Amino acid sequence: MKPGSEAELADMVAAAQGPLEIFGGGSRKGLGNAVVGDRLEVGGLSGISLYDPGALTLVVKAGTPLAEVEAVLEAENQMLPFEPMDHAALFGNAGKATVGGMVAVNASGPRRLKAGACRDSLIGLRYVNGQGQIIKNGGRVMKNVTGYDLVKLMAGAHGTLGVITEAAFKLLPKPEATATLCFALGLADGLAKLREVMASPYDISAAAYTDGAALLRVEGFTESVAYRAEKIGGDKIEGAGPWANIKNVTALAGADAVWRLSVKPSDAADLVAGLSARGFSAPVLDWSGGLIWLSGGDGSDAPRQAVSALGGHATCIIGGHTAFQPESPVIATLNNGLRQKFDPRGIFNQGRMG
């Protein structure tokens, strides 16, 4: 099914007699648990509905390729604040990331430390619920509102609560200057360095450990960047640096097993050291060590067990295990209640999140 408009999509959902798999550009195909159902392609819902550079506001249809949006913003020297990750390198997909898929998985990159996640930049959404009704929540400008914030709820739901048709974002100007500071240190010392600088007043926009080095990014006006870089020290890398590769985890392209771990940054070094004994390696640690990307291993779910003991979360991106961290009974009850309200017939991406 390939609807060409929001109204046509709503009619298709209302008439559906069985499960539906929501499909955008295909770049994230494989993320989450497998879904069985008729494919509902939203690529026909494409185009920018509103772009006001002066108000730093963008409204765009869900099937619009993300690269198209970023090119338009680049021309006005603006950007999506959360630096969205593209999963295509991990899965080896030739598809193009779309805005709807980005919102559905709450895709966020290294700048999340400073600017928040995708959901934090969303100011409005339109979507079709499981009864084929068109729902609008939020708006096209930043303002305080009352009522339920369904915008935040839909971001990260992996298409299990509704089919996103349009999203509105607040934007940021691109920084005038950027510098990356590099410290060649071992893992424990490198992560300690990241936490030390993150606690400083120097306004870090990204902090990661990869290739035997702790990396810190400062952005802003040219004189401010120069001042902060001098105070922080380390070897200076001008320009974009390695952040695109860190964002998209290109070091794990083609890996047979990939895990994404979320823990307290202070737990990262000991966690990685313990898992290395089981054959796991961590080529990329982002968010000051709070986000760990693992590859290899002995085929077990040791990462999930280790992270659970620390109060964190583990997602099996590639490797044959259930994708998401098992829900506690309380969380499962809440999630089942939400799905019953949003998708009472149980047709959207059933099984995707377990």
N, C-alpha and C positions, 0 to 999 in steps of 0.2 A: 504494500500500500504506500502510495506516494502522494500525499495531499499537497495541493498547491496554495492553500490558504488556511488560516486558522479555523475558519468556519467549516471548511471541508474536513479538516482533521477532527474537529469535534463531532461531526456526523459519523465519521469512520469509527471513532471510539465508542460512540453511543450504539452503533450497530454491530460492534465486535461480538462474536459468539465464542471466543476463546482467548487464550493468553496472547499478549503482544510483546515483541521485543523492540524497544525504541532504539533507532539507529540514526546516528548523525553522519559524521564524515568517515568513520571507521578507524580513526587513529588510535582509539582506546579500546578497540575490539579485543577482548580477552581479559580486561580489567574486571575483577569480581568473579563471582561464581557463574557458571554457565546458565543461560536462559533458554527455555524452549517456548517457541511461540511464533506467530506470523510477524514478519518484519514490518515495522511502521517507520518509514524513512521520512525524516523531517528536513532534508536538504532543500526541499522546495520552498521552505519558509526562510527566505534569505533576503538580506538587504539591511541597510541602515535606515531606521525610521526617523531618527532625529540626532543631529550632532550639533551642539552649541559650544564651540571652543571657549567662548567668553565665560560661560557658566560652568565649564568643566563637566559637561553632562553628555552622555552617550546613551541612546536607545537603539537596540539592534535586535533583529530577528534571530531565533535560535539556530537556524541552519546556516547562518553566515560563517564562512571560513574565518578562523581567528587571524590568519595571515592578512586577509583583506582588511580587517578592522585595524590591525596594528600598522598597516601601511597608511591608512587614512590618518591615524593619530600621529604617526611620524611626521607627516607633512605639516602638522600644526605644532610639532615639538611637544607632544603630550603622550601620555602612556596610561595603561591600566596599572594601578599602583601595586598589585600583588604579584606581578611578574609570573604569569601562568606557565606551569609546566606543560610540556608536550610529551605524551607517553609513546609517541610513534617509534622512537629509537629503542625503547625497551622491548616492544612487541614486534618490531620489524615490519610495521604496517605502512603501506603506501598511502593510506587515507590521510585526509586533511582534518586537523582539529577544528571543531566548530564551537561557537559560543555556547550553545546549549549543552554540549558535552562537558565543556569547561566548568559551567555552573553546576551541572549534575554531580560531578565528582569533587567540586570545591577545589579545583586545581590551583595550587599556590606555589610560588618559588622562593628563592633566597630572601627576597625583600619582605617576606611575611613577618620577619622579626620586627620590622619598623612599621610597615603599612597594614599589617593584618592579612587575613586570608581573602579569597574571592568573595565570600559571603559578607565581609566587612565593607566591601566597595559597592555591593548591590543596594540600590535604592528602590527598585521596583521590579515586579515580575508579572507576566501573563502566562497562564498555563491552562491545560485542559485536564479536568479530574476524571476519575474512573467512571463517572456517569455521563461523560460527554459534555459537561458544562464548562464554559469559558470563565475562568476566574482571574480577577485582577487584584493584586495586592501591592501596596506601596505606591510610588508615584514616579514622576520624571524630574523631580527636584529634591534637594536635601531639606528635610523639615522634620520636626517632631510630630509624631502621629500617635493615636491611641489604637487599641485593639491588638489582635494577634499579629506577630511579625512572621508571616508565612514565608516571606522572602528568605529569611535566614534558614528556615526549616527545609525548604526545597533544595538549597545549596548543600550538596553532599549526600542527598538521598538516593543517588544513582538511578534516578528515573522510576523509583518504586512508588512515588506518591502522585505523580502526574507527568504530563508531557509539557515541558517548557516551550513556549512559543515566542516569547520576547523577554528581553532583560534590559534594565536600565542601570547604568553605572555612574558613579562619581569618578572623575579622572584626576590626574596630577600632571603638572608640567614636568617635562624631562629635566634632569639636573643639568646645570651648566657645566659642571666638571665631575669627574669620577676618578678615584684612585684606589688601587688594591694594594694592601700591605701584606707582605709575605714573611713568615717566620719559619725557618727550617727547624722543626722540632719533632721529637717522638710523639706518639699518640697522646699519652697522658699529659705531657708537658704542653703539647700543642692545644689540647682542649682546655687546660687550665689557663693558658694565655688568652684564648677566646673569651672565657668567662670573666677574666680580669678586665679586659678591655670593654666588654659589654657592660660592666658595672661602672665604667668611667663616664664622664659627661660629653664624650666625643661623637655621639649621635651616629652609631654604626648602622648601616643599612643591610649588611649581610656578613655572616661569620660562618666559615666552613673549614673542615679539615679534609685534605685530599693530597695524594702523591707526596706524603711525608712532610706536609707543610700546613701551618695554620694561616688562613687567609681572612682578611678583614677588608670590607669595602666602606669607603666614605664617599658621600655624594653631596652636592650642593653648589653654592657659589664658589668660584675659582679660588678666591683668597681664603675662604673658610676651609675648603678641602686641603689646601696647601698647609695651613696652620695645624689642622687636626692630624694630618699625615705626619708632620714633623714631630708632633707631641707623642704620637703612638709609636713611631719608629718602624724598624723592619725594612726589608727591601721593597721598594716602591715599583708597582706595575701600573703604568699609565693606561687610560682607556678602559675598554670593556672587560679585559682580563678573562679569566676562565669561567665566568659565571654562567654563560649559556650552557656549557658542558655540565656544570654542577646542577643547574636547574633541571636539565633533561636527563641526567644520569647516563650520559653517553658511554661512560666507562663500563656499564653493564649491558651494553647492546650485545645481543646474541647469547647472553647467559642462560643456562638451563634452569637455574634456581635463583629467584630474587625475592628478598624480604624487605619490607619497609617497617622499621621499628620506631616507635615514639616513646621516649623516656625523659626523665629529668636529665638535663645536660651533665650534672655531676655524677650520674650513674653510668655514663656512656663508656668511659675508658675501661672500667672493670668488666662491664657487660661484653664488650668486644673481645677483651682478653680471654674471658671464659669461653666464648663461643668459638674462638680460633682453635681451641683444642678439639672441636668437633668438625674442623675443616672449613668453617665459615670465614670469609674475609669481608672487610668493610672498606671498600675503595672510596666511599663518599660519606661524610658526616656533615650534615647541614644544620642550620638553626642552632649554632653554638654547641652542637653535639646532641641536641634534642631530637633530631631526625637522623636515623642511621639506615643506610642502604647496605644490605648484605647480599653476597652471592656465594655459590659453592655449597659446602656443607655435606653432611652424611645422609641426606635425605630425610632426616627426622624433623619433628616440629620443635626442636630444642629452642629456637629463638622465641617461639610463643610461650613456652614454659618459663624461660628465663625472664622475659619481659613481664609476664603475669605476676611473678614473684615481686617485681619492683613497682607494681601498680601502673604499668604502661600498656601499650597496645602493639600488636604485631599483625601486619597484613601480608599474606602470602601473595605476591604479585604474579610470580611464575613458579611452578614447582609441584603441583599436584595436591596440595593441602587445601582445606577450606579457606577461602580468601580472607574473611574477616574474623576478628577476635570474637569468640563466643560471647553472647550477651548474658548478663546476669539476669536472674528471674524478674527483678523489678524493671530493668531496662527493656527486656523482652515484652513484658506486659504493656508498657507504655508504647513501644513501637508497634505492636500488634493492634493496639487501640487506634493509633494514628492511621495505619494502613486501612483499617476497617472504615474509618471516616472518609479518607481521601479516595480510596479505591475499593469500595465494598464488594465488587465482583471479583477482585483479585486477578486483574488482567495485565498489570504493568510490571514488566521485568521481574516476574515471579522467580524467586530463588537467587536473584543477583546478590543480595546481601545476606543470604542464609535463611 
